[in-house]
Amino acid sequence: MPPRATTSGLLTPMPSVQLDLGRYVTVRPRKDGTARVLFEVPKRLRPSDWSAAIPLPVTGERRGDLSDAEEVGRIQADAKRLLDRLRAARLGRELGPPARSMPDLIRSWQSTPRFKAKKPRTQKGYEYHAGLISAWSLSNGHKPVEGLKLEAIENFLAHYDDRPTTRRHLKIVMSMLMDRAIQLEWRTTNPLATIKMGAPESTVTIWEPEDVTHYRAAAVDYGQPSIAALILTLWETGQRVTDARLFRHGAEYVDGCFRFWQSKTGAYVTIQVSTELRKLLDATKDEDSLYLFRDAATGNPWGEQRLGHVFADIRTASGGRHLVLRALRHSCVVQLARKGSDVPEIASVTGHSPFTASAILAKYLPRDNALALKAQRRRGLVGTKRAPEV
């Protein structure tokens, strides 16, 4: 069976899986030679309580080693069980998960005022992780929530040891679900309360001016000039990619000035930009679209995943440093500080709180003599004469 092409590359069905399973089992290679194996069912064929992608195997250790016959066997066995459930559901033999199961709990949790009060981006993140939890529940037959044991939850979370951020978010969402189960009197305890999990260390690689120049040119060479404009916009304004990718002419951007409410913090930001960026935005403007940044392949505004995949392709093709677009937000903070802006000035541009801006600088701003001298000059403590050599 030929591989199935996607925007992220090729998803190759496992060669050892039978043909009727190969339609739904896909492999996503990792750089270390292992792979993520997923049971993926098209939306039109997928029951409402199924996740779009169910990691395999759903039982036992998940290492992604397709040279291990035992792991491949477990993948095949779990994929067959899922396929049997799918067929039964499509034939109407299964009317849905039993009462008080995980899908019931997720729906109840999503109907609460507390969930509905969350910002759309937060809700989207919660729903993604709830989908992973629902997929795990499905693979175990949607057993009642009241019988869910700590050991089973720990085994589920252990599947994500190689992705500590995802594991931590799953723990947070699962804990909120268990709290909801207690409110509904489906359980008396929250087993997640005994699981201690600190936040993983998060680091980004800061963009330098030469990186901006490199990737702007690389994006144009790749046939995606709007990504070049987006890179410079993020570099100058320090906004989130998720906000900036949907900016519009005449709305968030008017005549060289950005004005908008940030989706996550709710901060109102007004930022004037350089003549260079104004010219670039004018040059990439499409009279048939209000959006500043559009995918040249589709003409549509950038989707979050699609943007990340295309930029990764540009990075590979150009041989540039391994950078990501979201790091431009931190990079703008650092660059503003290097140019002499204080924390309140930085926060007024990027929309960060002063505390967050300070934390970013404490972690990423290099300590060097030039910055120290500039700070003392701004305070009026030293003059413009060159400091003596030490």
Stockholm file with secondary structure:
# STOCKHOLM 1.0

chainA/1-390         MPPRATTSGLLTPMPSVQLDLGRYVTVRPRKDGTARVLFEVPKRLRPSDWSAAIPLPVTGERRGDLSDAEEVGRIQADAKRLLDRLRAARLGRELGPPARSMPDLIRSWQSTPRFKAKKPRTQKGYEYHAGLISAWSLSNGHKPVEGLKLEAIENFLAHYDDRPTTRRHLKIVMSMLMDRAIQLEWRTTNPLATIKMGAPESTVTIWEPEDVTHYRAAAVDYGQPSIAALILTLWETGQRVTDARLFRHGAEYVDGCFRFWQSKTGAYVTIQVSTELRKLLDATKDEDSLYLFRDAATGNPWGEQRLGHVFADIRTASGGRHLVLRALRHSCVVQLARKGSDVPEIASVTGHSPFTASAILAKYLPRDNALALKAQRRRGLVGTKRAPEV
#=GR chainA/1-390 SS CCCEEETTEEEBCCTTSCHHHHTTEEEEECTTSCEEEEEECCGGGSCTTSCSEEEECSSSCCCCCTTCHHHHHHHHHHHHHHHHHHHHHHTTSCCSSCTTSHHHHHHHHHTSHHHHTSCHHHHHHHHHHHHHHHHHHHHTTCCCGGGCCHHHHHHHHHTTTTCHHHHHHHHHHHHHHHHHHHHTTSCSCCGGGGCCCCCCCCCCCCCCHHHHHHHHHHHHHTTCHHHHHHHHHHHHHCCCHHHHTTCBBTTTEETTEEEEECTTTCCEEEEECCHHHHHHHHHTCCTTCSBSSBCTTTSSBCCHHHHHHHHHHHHHHHTCCSCCTTHHHHHHHHHHHHTTCCHHHHHHHHCCCHHHHHHHHHHHSCCCHHHHHHHHHHTTSSCSSCCCCC
#=GC SS_cons         CCCEEETTEEEBCCTTSCHHHHTTEEEEECTTSCEEEEEECCGGGSCTTSCSEEEECSSSCCCCCTTCHHHHHHHHHHHHHHHHHHHHHHTTSCCSSCTTSHHHHHHHHHTSHHHHTSCHHHHHHHHHHHHHHHHHHHHTTCCCGGGCCHHHHHHHHHTTTTCHHHHHHHHHHHHHHHHHHHHTTSCSCCGGGGCCCCCCCCCCCCCCHHHHHHHHHHHHHTTCHHHHHHHHHHHHHCCCHHHHTTCBBTTTEETTEEEEECTTTCCEEEEECCHHHHHHHHHTCCTTCSBSSBCTTTSSBCCHHHHHHHHHHHHHHHTCCSCCTTHHHHHHHHHHHHTTCCHHHHHHHHCCCHHHHHHHHHHHSCCCHHHHHHHHHHTTSSCSSCCCCC
//
